[in-house]
């Protein structure tokens, strides 16, 4: 039981943390409030508290958002990115999960050395990896295709390590019992291992979504067709257009930010638990 003094300290800490969180949310609040305003109102309210207050709802309240939706292909870009993210999440969980399970539970020669090699891949500069990926995809004739975009990005050394750290702690007697029911390794992985590791699965899924959603360099290299472009490329094209108003710029930035906030808000607990649990495993 907490004493009265400890409860008071906890309440003080909660109030301080809430105040700090509101302080860090000021840019987001400013962006959201001004995304509903015309440029003249944004400029007029810039140096006052009104900059953090949205206008009263009226006929032109959603004008910036409507113009972005009607006059650009940004919704298509967002839909493309959501599709790529869904494919990458499914394939990433399966491929990286199988690799992590092999490193954790299946004895094979030089398994420790393979784990060390996978961890060393984390220090390789991203630009070097992307350059190699681009050359391979170009030679294979897969530029400007969904397969060419997805294929090199499936394997992720960090995700393999996360899976491996969790799978190491799984009891072996569960697999031995599953074998008695004629459950093979692959079936055991999909029906037993993944359901028992929901936290790390959610963590890898969220990290994969954020990586795909925020990625600009790789899709900019692979895609040239407007039908396949991603949200970040669309964002850059719209905001760099000299005809785009400040209100429209804030509206499109808000549209691309909201999915990230929603995903992180829904799965923040799983992310913390997944990263913490993997850091506490031995082996």
Backbone bond lengths (Angstrom), bond angles and torsions (degrees), N, CA, C in turn:
res aa  C-N    CA-C-N  psi(-1)  N-CA   C-N-CA  omega(-1)  CA-C   N-CA-C  phi
1 X - - - 1.464 - - 1.533 110.57 -
2 X 1.301 115.43 137.16 1.454 119.97 178.32 1.519 110.40 -81.17
3 X 1.312 115.68 140.63 1.462 120.06 175.67 1.528 109.32 -75.77
4 X 1.333 116.09 167.19 1.464 120.24 178.80 1.528 111.48 -61.08
5 X 1.338 115.22 -37.04 1.460 118.96 179.33 1.524 111.06 -65.12
6 X 1.337 116.70 -42.87 1.457 120.82 179.03 1.531 111.49 -64.54
7 X 1.343 115.97 -38.30 1.462 119.60 177.78 1.525 111.10 -64.08
8 X 1.336 115.68 -41.38 1.469 119.15 178.72 1.533 110.44 -63.10
9 X 1.340 115.99 -42.56 1.469 120.04 178.71 1.527 110.51 -61.41
10 X 1.330 116.28 -42.19 1.464 120.21 179.38 1.526 111.23 -62.40
11 X 1.349 116.69 -41.73 1.456 120.20 179.17 1.529 111.06 -64.72
12 X 1.334 116.34 -39.53 1.458 120.24 177.78 1.527 110.36 -63.05
13 X 1.338 116.31 -42.52 1.465 120.31 178.66 1.528 111.38 -63.96
14 X 1.327 116.51 -40.30 1.461 120.46 178.80 1.522 110.64 -62.39
15 X 1.325 116.39 -44.19 1.470 120.46 179.83 1.530 110.89 -63.35
16 X 1.340 116.62 -42.30 1.462 120.75 179.50 1.528 110.67 -63.49
17 X 1.332 116.19 -44.51 1.462 120.28 -179.35 1.532 111.35 -65.90
18 X 1.330 117.07 -38.18 1.463 120.22 176.76 1.523 110.86 -63.33
19 X 1.347 115.95 -42.43 1.460 119.99 178.87 1.535 110.80 -62.61
20 X 1.332 116.19 -42.33 1.467 119.83 179.15 1.523 111.23 -66.48
21 X 1.339 116.52 -38.64 1.462 119.11 179.96 1.525 110.98 -64.60
22 X 1.327 116.80 -40.04 1.467 120.18 177.40 1.522 110.14 -63.81
23 X 1.343 116.19 -38.80 1.467 120.48 178.56 1.521 110.90 -60.59
24 X 1.330 116.96 -44.96 1.459 120.23 -179.77 1.523 112.46 -73.00
25 X 1.331 117.33 -18.49 1.458 121.11 178.68 1.531 112.47 -85.50
26 X 1.332 118.36 -7.57 1.457 121.64 -178.28 1.539 112.92 -52.68
27 X 1.355 119.57 -45.86 1.476 118.20 179.25 1.525 112.80 -60.81
28 X 1.346 116.63 -38.04 1.460 120.49 179.75 1.527 110.08 -68.12
29 X 1.344 116.19 -43.12 1.466 120.16 178.20 1.520 110.63 -62.05
30 X 1.336 116.67 -43.11 1.472 120.81 178.69 1.525 110.23 -61.67
31 X 1.319 116.93 -45.95 1.462 121.11 -179.90 1.525 110.91 -59.75
32 X 1.320 116.71 -47.76 1.465 120.66 -177.22 1.524 111.21 -65.10
33 X 1.334 116.74 -44.19 1.459 120.33 -177.87 1.527 111.68 -63.82
34 X 1.319 116.74 -42.48 1.465 120.12 -175.71 1.527 113.07 -82.18
35 X 1.333 117.27 -12.39 1.460 118.90 177.87 1.528 111.90 -68.40
36 X 1.346 117.17 -13.88 1.463 121.08 179.07 1.527 112.12 -99.13
37 X 1.339 117.53 1.70 1.464 120.40 -173.82 1.525 111.10 -106.88
38 X 1.330 117.11 152.79 1.469 120.07 169.01 1.525 109.60 -73.56
39 X 1.303 116.62 164.50 1.470 120.18 -175.81 1.527 112.64 -60.06
40 X 1.323 117.17 -36.04 1.467 120.00 -179.36 1.525 110.90 -62.40
41 X 1.318 117.10 -41.89 1.459 120.57 179.70 1.531 111.19 -69.35
42 X 1.335 117.03 -36.96 1.473 120.31 178.32 1.524 109.99 -61.74
43 X 1.330 116.16 -45.09 1.466 120.63 -179.82 1.526 110.98 -66.12
44 X 1.332 117.60 -40.87 1.463 121.29 -178.22 1.530 111.87 -67.36
45 X 1.324 117.41 -34.42 1.472 120.97 -177.00 1.516 113.53 -91.12
46 X 1.337 117.45 1.43 1.459 121.20 -169.46 1.524 113.49 -56.83
47 X 1.317 118.73 -38.93 1.462 121.99 -173.57 1.530 113.20 -104.87
48 X 1.312 116.78 24.48 1.466 120.05 179.76 1.521 110.06 -136.25
49 X 1.334 115.05 171.20 1.460 120.53 178.93 1.515 111.52 -65.03
50 X 1.338 116.49 -18.42 1.464 120.62 179.02 1.523 112.21 -64.00
51 X 1.346 116.69 -16.69 1.458 120.06 178.62 1.530 111.74 -65.58
52 X 1.339 115.96 -20.05 1.471 120.22 -179.45 1.526 112.45 -102.96
53 X 1.329 116.45 8.67 1.463 121.29 -177.83 1.524 109.27 -117.45
54 X 1.314 118.46 123.04 1.473 120.01 178.76 1.516 110.60 -69.52
55 X 1.315 118.16 158.32 1.473 120.95 178.32 1.518 110.95 -71.03
56 X 1.314 115.61 164.83 1.458 119.79 176.29 1.532 109.45 -67.12
57 X 1.329 117.70 139.41 1.475 119.95 179.30 1.520 111.56 -58.40
58 X 1.306 114.79 134.46 1.460 120.23 179.46 1.516 110.12 -156.01
59 X 1.304 115.60 -164.09 1.456 120.10 -176.69 1.517 113.43 -65.58
60 X 1.348 116.84 -30.58 1.461 120.46 -177.68 1.522 112.55 -104.76
61 X 1.325 117.22 17.87 1.468 121.28 -173.56 1.534 111.27 -60.55
62 X 1.328 117.45 -43.02 1.464 121.63 -177.36 1.529 111.87 -102.07
63 X 1.333 117.47 22.09 1.460 120.40 -173.84 1.529 111.97 -60.13
64 X 1.339 118.26 -42.11 1.461 120.60 -179.27 1.524 111.17 -63.12
65 X 1.319 116.35 -42.26 1.465 120.45 -179.56 1.528 110.88 -68.95
66 X 1.330 116.10 -41.23 1.474 119.57 -179.60 1.526 110.81 -64.00
67 X 1.317 116.36 -40.28 1.468 119.35 -179.83 1.527 111.06 -66.25
68 X 1.333 117.19 -37.38 1.470 120.24 177.72 1.528 110.28 -65.30
69 X 1.315 116.17 -43.35 1.466 120.51 -178.08 1.529 111.57 -68.65
70 X 1.336 116.66 -40.62 1.467 120.69 -175.55 1.523 112.56 -80.07
71 X 1.325 117.10 -39.73 1.462 120.69 -170.26 1.524 114.17 -96.05
72 X 1.333 118.39 -7.71 1.463 121.06 179.60 1.530 109.75 -129.89
73 X 1.298 115.20 174.02 1.477 121.38 177.99 1.526 111.25 -102.46
74 X 1.329 116.49 28.10 1.459 118.78 -172.60 1.527 112.45 -64.89
75 X 1.329 118.26 -36.38 1.467 119.82 177.91 1.530 110.64 -62.33
76 X 1.319 116.85 -37.39 1.465 119.86 176.79 1.525 110.03 -64.44
77 X 1.340 116.27 -41.97 1.460 119.24 178.93 1.534 110.85 -62.16
78 X 1.326 116.55 -40.72 1.462 119.70 178.42 1.533 110.76 -65.91
79 X 1.328 116.29 -40.38 1.461 119.63 177.48 1.526 111.53 -63.31
80 X 1.344 116.34 -41.35 1.466 119.84 176.47 1.523 111.09 -58.47
81 X 1.327 115.95 -46.01 1.458 120.28 -176.74 1.523 111.40 -66.09
82 X 1.327 117.02 -39.81 1.465 119.96 176.53 1.530 110.77 -61.78
83 X 1.325 116.87 -39.54 1.470 120.42 178.19 1.522 110.44 -65.37
84 X 1.337 117.23 -46.82 1.467 120.11 178.92 1.528 110.34 -60.67
85 X 1.330 116.17 -41.30 1.468 119.76 -179.35 1.525 111.02 -63.56
86 X 1.333 117.07 -42.13 1.465 120.46 179.63 1.531 111.08 -62.01
87 X 1.336 116.25 -44.56 1.467 120.28 178.74 1.520 110.69 -63.41
88 X 1.331 116.33 -44.12 1.461 120.77 -177.99 1.526 111.63 -66.89
89 X 1.326 117.21 -35.94 1.464 120.22 179.00 1.522 110.42 -64.55
90 X 1.330 116.88 -48.56 1.471 120.70 -178.57 1.529 110.61 -62.83
91 X 1.335 116.39 -52.37 1.460 119.81 -178.32 1.529 111.47 -66.19
92 X 1.327 116.98 -38.01 1.459 120.30 -179.65 1.513 112.31 -64.63
93 X 1.334 117.03 -41.60 1.464 120.17 178.80 1.525 110.42 -64.89
94 X 1.326 116.82 -43.06 1.468 120.40 -178.66 1.529 111.08 -67.07
95 X 1.335 117.56 -53.09 1.464 121.22 -174.30 1.524 111.39 -68.68
96 X 1.331 117.36 -50.73 1.457 119.87 -178.97 1.525 111.54 -68.95
97 X 1.348 115.91 -33.07 1.460 119.51 177.19 1.521 111.55 -65.83
98 X 1.326 117.68 -43.63 1.464 120.84 177.84 1.527 110.91 -63.30
99 X 1.321 116.71 -40.71 1.468 119.85 177.81 1.521 111.20 -64.17
100 X 1.344 116.43 -43.71 1.456 119.88 178.04 1.515 112.33 -64.06
101 X 1.326 116.69 -37.13 1.474 120.38 179.24 1.521 110.56 -67.98
102 X 1.323 116.96 -40.03 1.465 119.91 177.96 1.526 111.01 -62.22
103 X 1.322 116.91 -42.48 1.463 120.36 179.32 1.523 112.18 -67.57
104 X 1.318 116.45 -29.60 1.462 120.18 -175.57 1.522 113.62 -88.12
105 X 1.346 117.34 -36.73 1.460 119.62 -167.89 1.527 115.64 -124.78
106 X 1.304 119.24 -15.74 1.456 120.89 -176.71 1.523 109.13 -107.35
107 X 1.331 118.03 112.65 1.466 119.72 179.86 1.527 111.82 -71.13
108 X 1.311 116.92 129.62 1.461 122.09 175.64 1.521 108.05 -151.49
109 X 1.324 117.92 158.71 1.467 120.41 -175.09 1.527 112.65 -58.48
110 X 1.324 114.61 136.31 1.465 122.82 174.31 1.534 112.81 60.95
111 X 1.325 116.92 33.87 1.470 119.24 -179.69 1.536 111.58 -63.42
112 X 1.338 116.50 -37.94 1.469 119.58 178.09 1.525 111.30 -64.78
113 X 1.322 115.05 -37.93 1.476 118.86 179.45 1.532 110.32 -67.05
114 X 1.323 116.78 -37.58 1.462 120.02 177.41 1.526 110.78 -63.94
115 X 1.337 116.50 -40.53 1.459 119.88 177.95 1.521 110.53 -62.84
116 X 1.324 116.53 -42.70 1.466 120.41 177.82 1.523 110.81 -62.19
117 X 1.324 117.07 -41.17 1.469 120.57 178.69 1.519 111.17 -63.17
118 X 1.336 116.44 -41.81 1.467 120.61 179.07 1.523 110.61 -62.77
119 X 1.337 116.67 -41.19 1.466 119.83 178.77 1.528 110.96 -67.51
120 X 1.319 117.23 -35.38 1.472 120.23 179.34 1.522 111.97 -66.68
121 X 1.340 116.21 -25.40 1.468 119.08 178.34 1.525 111.85 -63.67
122 X 1.332 116.59 -19.12 1.465 119.98 -179.99 1.530 112.07 -66.41
123 X 1.337 116.78 -25.17 1.468 119.31 -176.07 1.533 111.78 -91.50
124 X 1.334 117.30 -4.51 1.468 119.79 178.06 1.527 108.82 -72.42
125 X 1.327 118.79 129.26 1.478 120.62 -179.44 1.519 112.11 -57.09
126 X 1.327 115.41 139.31 1.463 120.88 -179.50 1.520 111.97 -57.94
127 X 1.322 116.69 -38.39 1.466 120.26 -178.05 1.526 111.33 -62.41
128 X 1.333 116.31 -36.08 1.465 119.94 179.19 1.520 110.65 -66.47
129 X 1.318 116.43 -45.22 1.466 121.15 -179.06 1.525 109.97 -63.86
130 X 1.331 116.67 -45.15 1.462 120.29 -178.33 1.527 111.19 -64.18
131 X 1.330 116.72 -37.37 1.461 120.23 178.05 1.532 110.78 -61.41
132 X 1.330 116.45 -44.71 1.469 120.62 179.01 1.531 110.26 -64.65
133 X 1.332 116.14 -43.85 1.460 120.15 179.05 1.525 110.86 -60.12
134 X 1.321 116.35 -42.78 1.464 120.05 -178.16 1.526 111.14 -63.80
135 X 1.321 116.87 -42.58 1.463 120.17 -179.74 1.528 111.02 -63.63
136 X 1.336 116.56 -40.79 1.469 120.12 179.73 1.528 110.84 -66.48
137 X 1.340 116.06 -45.90 1.469 119.98 -179.24 1.526 110.96 -64.68
138 X 1.333 116.73 -38.42 1.466 120.11 178.61 1.529 110.58 -65.34
139 X 1.334 117.30 -42.77 1.469 120.95 178.76 1.527 111.21 -64.16
140 X 1.339 116.38 -34.12 1.462 120.59 -179.08 1.527 112.38 -80.46
141 X 1.328 117.32 -5.14 1.461 120.50 179.61 1.518 113.40 72.67
142 X 1.333 117.19 29.46 1.466 121.24 -176.10 1.522 113.01 -107.16
143 X 1.321 117.38 11.45 1.455 118.98 175.99 1.529 110.06 -64.74
144 X 1.314 115.84 145.55 1.465 122.61 179.84 1.533 112.09 63.53
145 X 1.335 115.57 34.72 1.466 121.28 174.78 1.524 108.86 -132.64
146 X 1.317 115.91 153.80 1.469 120.54 177.99 1.520 109.97 -64.03
147 X 1.335 117.05 -40.19 1.462 120.65 179.57 1.521 111.06 -61.95
148 X 1.325 116.77 -41.40 1.459 120.31 178.71 1.520 112.43 -64.46
149 X 1.329 116.95 -31.48 1.469 120.50 177.70 1.526 111.57 -75.93
150 X 1.334 116.82 -43.37 1.459 121.20 -172.26 1.530 112.76 -78.83
151 X 1.325 116.92 -42.58 1.463 121.92 -168.54 1.533 113.97 -54.30
152 X 1.342 120.02 -48.87 1.470 118.62 -177.11 1.531 113.66 -72.67
153 X 1.321 117.42 -15.59 1.453 120.39 -173.46 1.531 113.60 -96.83
154 X 1.322 117.50 -1.17 1.469 119.75 -175.39 1.521 111.31 -68.04
155 X 1.337 116.06 -51.09 1.467 120.41 -176.60 1.525 109.69 -76.72
156 X 1.335 115.41 129.09 1.459 121.53 179.74 1.530 108.66 -133.86
157 X 1.331 118.62 114.14 1.475 120.54 -177.03 1.526 113.44 -56.54
158 X 1.323 117.04 -38.92 1.461 119.59 -179.01 1.519 111.04 -65.81
159 X 1.339 117.63 -41.05 1.460 120.72 178.31 1.521 111.74 -66.14
160 X 1.339 117.06 -37.29 1.462 120.36 175.89 1.520 109.92 -60.67
161 X 1.324 116.17 -42.68 1.462 120.11 179.35 1.525 111.59 -64.82
162 X 1.330 116.91 -41.42 1.463 119.99 177.85 1.528 111.23 -59.11
163 X 1.326 115.89 -48.17 1.466 119.91 178.96 1.531 110.83 -61.64
164 X 1.300 116.51 -45.15 1.465 119.97 -178.06 1.514 111.60 -59.97
165 X 1.318 117.90 -42.75 1.459 121.14 -178.31 1.529 111.58 -63.91
166 X 1.328 117.75 -36.02 1.461 121.12 178.85 1.526 111.00 -75.64
167 X 1.322 116.40 -42.18 1.467 119.91 -176.09 1.524 112.28 -68.26
168 X 1.327 117.05 -25.31 1.470 119.98 178.76 1.520 111.14 -58.96
169 X 1.318 117.37 -34.04 1.468 121.62 -175.46 1.521 113.92 -84.69
170 X 1.341 117.84 -6.46 1.459 119.66 -179.14 1.527 109.88 -70.15
171 X 1.331 118.23 134.80 1.476 120.55 -178.34 1.522 112.23 -67.55
172 X 1.319 115.95 137.00 1.465 120.98 179.84 1.519 112.87 -72.09
173 X 1.332 117.00 -25.17 1.465 118.51 -176.50 1.529 111.84 -67.22
174 X 1.347 117.32 -21.76 1.468 119.54 176.59 1.527 109.92 -66.12
175 X 1.341 116.29 -42.17 1.465 119.56 178.33 1.527 111.17 -67.14
176 X 1.321 115.91 -38.55 1.471 119.31 178.48 1.527 110.59 -62.58
177 X 1.334 116.48 -39.71 1.466 119.45 177.06 1.525 111.05 -67.62
178 X 1.355 116.71 -36.97 1.465 120.14 179.17 1.522 111.27 -66.10
179 X 1.339 116.66 -33.44 1.461 119.78 179.15 1.524 111.51 -63.99
180 X 1.327 116.17 -31.57 1.455 119.44 178.33 1.526 111.24 -65.06
181 X 1.331 116.73 -25.00 1.467 121.46 176.93 1.523 111.43 -95.69
182 X 1.354 115.98 20.63 1.462 122.58 177.70 1.534 111.67 59.83
183 X 1.328 115.34 40.10 1.470 121.96 177.80 1.524 108.57 -96.81
184 X 1.330 116.70 113.59 1.454 121.20 179.87 1.512 112.44 -76.47
185 X 1.339 117.41 172.46 1.476 121.16 -177.00 1.526 113.57 -58.79
186 X 1.335 117.00 -42.72 1.471 119.71 -177.88 1.518 110.99 -67.57
187 X 1.345 116.31 -46.86 1.459 119.90 178.48 1.525 110.90 -62.58
188 X 1.339 116.17 -38.67 1.468 120.58 178.78 1.523 110.75 -62.71
189 X 1.346 116.19 -39.29 1.464 120.15 -179.20 1.529 111.01 -62.55
190 X 1.337 116.67 -46.91 1.456 120.11 -175.08 1.531 113.25 -78.94
191 X 1.334 117.69 -31.18 1.472 120.15 -175.72 1.523 113.56 -95.58
192 X 1.330 117.16 -20.22 1.467 119.59 -175.87 1.534 112.83 -122.10
193 X 1.332 115.78 -50.97 1.466 119.59 -173.14 1.522 111.77 -66.03
194 X 1.334 117.72 -53.10 1.461 120.13 -178.28 1.534 112.31 -62.36
195 X 1.359 119.86 -44.61 1.467 118.65 176.76 1.532 113.48 -61.48
196 X 1.334 117.93 -30.64 1.462 120.57 178.37 1.530 112.18 -79.06
197 X 1.331 117.06 -7.33 1.469 120.91 -176.07 1.522 110.54 -123.96
198 X 1.324 116.89 43.09 1.463 121.40 -175.43 1.525 112.34 -59.98
199 X 1.339 116.64 -34.49 1.463 119.65 -176.50 1.522 111.39 -63.96
200 X 1.344 116.32 -49.54 1.464 118.68 -178.72 1.520 110.66 -70.82
201 X 1.332 118.27 -31.73 1.468 120.80 175.63 1.530 110.01 -61.90
202 X 1.338 116.62 -45.08 1.464 120.55 177.93 1.525 111.00 -63.99
203 X 1.329 116.34 -40.27 1.464 120.62 179.97 1.520 111.07 -62.23
204 X 1.328 116.68 -48.93 1.464 121.06 179.31 1.531 110.37 -63.25
205 X 1.332 116.73 -39.26 1.455 120.19 178.80 1.521 112.23 -61.72
206 X 1.327 116.64 -44.16 1.467 120.54 -179.86 1.522 110.63 -67.61
207 X 1.339 117.55 -45.28 1.460 120.33 178.44 1.533 111.18 -59.34
208 X 1.330 116.03 -40.84 1.467 120.01 179.44 1.523 110.61 -64.66
209 X 1.328 116.71 -44.04 1.467 119.97 178.36 1.527 111.12 -59.60
210 X 1.327 116.63 -46.76 1.464 120.24 -178.95 1.524 111.15 -63.14
211 X 1.340 116.72 -40.00 1.465 119.82 179.25 1.525 111.25 -63.49
212 X 1.327 116.58 -44.93 1.468 120.18 -179.68 1.521 110.47 -68.13
213 X 1.319 116.90 -43.48 1.464 121.04 -176.51 1.524 112.23 -64.91
214 X 1.336 116.78 -35.64 1.467 120.60 -175.98 1.525 113.35 -95.87
215 X 1.337 117.47 -1.77 1.458 120.20 -175.67 1.523 110.86 -75.97
216 X 1.298 115.50 133.15 1.471 120.55 177.41 1.535 111.60 -120.91
217 X 1.334 116.63 -43.93 1.464 120.28 -170.76 1.525 112.76 -64.03
218 X 1.348 117.70 -49.70 1.461 119.53 -175.33 1.533 112.31 -65.66
219 X 1.337 120.30 -49.69 1.475 118.33 178.05 1.519 112.54 -63.50
220 X 1.329 118.02 -29.80 1.469 119.82 177.97 1.530 110.83 -66.92
221 X 1.336 117.33 -29.97 1.461 120.80 177.74 1.524 111.90 -79.08
222 X 1.329 116.84 -38.07 1.467 120.86 -172.52 1.519 111.85 -82.92
223 X 1.330 117.13 -41.42 1.468 120.88 -171.19 1.526 111.52 -97.22
224 X 1.326 114.44 138.25 1.468 121.23 170.13 1.526 110.86 -125.21
225 X 1.328 116.68 -20.70 1.465 120.94 179.87 1.523 110.42 -79.11
226 X 1.329 116.00 134.46 1.457 120.50 179.24 1.509 113.24 -64.08
227 X 1.330 117.53 -24.07 1.459 120.69 -179.02 1.522 112.49 -72.49
228 X 1.339 117.83 -16.36 1.463 121.23 -174.62 1.527 113.33 -110.95
229 X 1.317 117.72 -2.85 1.462 120.66 -173.80 1.530 111.92 -64.45
230 X 1.326 115.57 157.32 1.465 122.00 -177.45 1.525 110.58 -101.32
231 X 1.324 114.68 174.02 1.466 120.68 -175.78 1.525 112.33 -63.53
232 X 1.337 117.56 -39.53 1.461 119.72 -178.82 1.518 111.99 -66.42
233 X 1.334 117.04 -37.62 1.470 119.92 176.64 1.525 109.71 -67.46
234 X 1.331 116.68 -41.44 1.458 120.15 176.84 1.513 112.01 -62.55
235 X 1.339 115.86 -40.76 1.471 120.48 177.38 1.515 110.88 -59.65
236 X 1.325 117.26 -45.96 1.460 120.90 -179.69 1.525 111.31 -63.87
237 X 1.345 116.37 -40.68 1.466 119.78 -179.14 1.523 111.46 -65.36
238 X 1.337 115.66 -40.72 1.466 119.56 -177.39 1.519 111.54 -72.40
239 X 1.324 117.22 -46.10 1.469 120.35 -176.62 1.515 112.79 -71.55
240 X 1.337 117.70 -25.05 1.464 119.74 179.33 1.529 112.61 -86.21
241 X 1.333 116.53 -5.92 1.464 120.77 177.92 1.534 109.10 -75.46
242 X 1.303 116.33 126.64 1.463 120.14 -176.32 1.529 112.50 -67.55
243 X 1.325 117.93 -17.34 1.465 120.97 177.97 1.533 113.03 -85.12
244 X 1.317 117.26 -6.92 1.465 120.98 179.62 1.521 109.77 -79.20
245 X 1.321 116.78 128.01 1.462 120.59 -179.85 1.526 110.52 -79.23
246 X 1.335 116.00 167.41 1.455 120.63 178.82 1.531 110.83 -64.01
247 X 1.324 116.49 -39.75 1.458 120.24 178.87 1.522 111.90 -63.36
248 X 1.330 116.17 -40.71 1.463 120.04 177.51 1.528 111.32 -66.59
249 X 1.330 115.90 -37.95 1.467 119.69 177.05 1.521 110.90 -61.20
250 X 1.321 116.99 -45.40 1.463 120.66 178.93 1.526 111.06 -66.68
251 X 1.323 117.09 -33.87 1.462 120.58 178.89 1.523 110.99 -65.64
252 X 1.324 117.39 -44.91 1.460 119.95 -178.34 1.523 110.85 -71.01
253 X 1.329 118.05 -33.57 1.463 120.48 175.36 1.524 110.14 -66.89
254 X 1.324 117.19 -38.70 1.464 121.07 176.46 1.525 110.81 -62.63
255 X 1.321 116.63 -43.09 1.461 120.85 -179.52 1.524 111.80 -62.24
256 X 1.329 117.08 -35.30 1.458 119.75 -178.39 1.526 112.03 -83.85
257 X 1.339 116.13 -17.26 1.459 120.22 -179.38 1.521 112.07 -87.56
258 X 1.323 117.47 -34.05 1.467 121.80 -174.20 1.527 112.61 -57.23
259 X 1.347 120.90 -46.70 1.478 118.99 179.17 1.522 113.50 -58.46
260 X 1.339 116.95 -37.54 1.466 120.11 179.13 1.519 110.54 -64.92
261 X 1.333 116.95 -43.43 1.470 120.58 179.32 1.518 110.31 -63.45
262 X 1.326 117.36 -42.37 1.463 120.92 -179.58 1.524 110.93 -63.35
263 X 1.328 117.04 -48.81 1.470 121.07 -178.42 1.517 110.71 -61.96
264 X 1.322 116.11 -45.87 1.472 118.64 -178.02 1.523 110.89 -68.13
265 X 1.324 118.07 -36.29 1.463 120.65 179.09 1.528 110.89 -65.65
266 X 1.324 117.03 -39.16 1.462 121.18 -178.41 1.518 112.37 -71.44
267 X 1.339 116.78 -33.51 1.460 119.66 -171.61 1.529 113.43 -118.87
268 X 1.328 118.05 15.40 1.470 119.68 -178.28 1.522 112.14 -61.32
269 X 1.335 117.03 -37.54 1.462 120.79 178.90 1.527 110.80 -63.55
270 X 1.339 116.79 -43.74 1.460 120.50 179.62 1.529 111.54 -65.87
271 X 1.345 116.42 -35.95 1.462 119.58 178.86 1.520 110.48 -63.43
272 X 1.327 116.53 -47.47 1.466 120.63 -179.47 1.527 110.26 -62.86
273 X 1.331 116.74 -46.02 1.462 120.50 -179.21 1.525 111.50 -64.56
274 X 1.344 116.23 -40.50 1.460 119.54 -178.71 1.516 112.19 -64.92
275 X 1.342 116.91 -47.34 1.467 120.42 -179.24 1.512 110.33 -67.55
276 X 1.359 118.17 -40.20 1.457 121.01 -179.48 1.514 111.58 -65.97
277 X 1.334 116.06 -42.50 1.462 119.70 -177.70 1.519 111.46 -66.65
278 X 1.338 117.25 -38.20 1.466 118.93 179.49 1.520 111.41 -68.41
279 X 1.321 116.33 -31.53 1.461 118.78 178.52 1.500 113.56 -72.86
280 X 1.325 117.77 -16.50 1.466 120.33 -176.71 1.524 112.34 -97.62
281 X 1.350 117.87 -1.76 1.461 120.07 -178.59 1.519 110.34 -82.50
282 X 1.310 114.63 149.91 1.456 120.44 177.13 1.522 109.07 -102.21
283 X 1.294 116.29 161.17 1.448 121.33 173.78 1.501 113.98 104.50
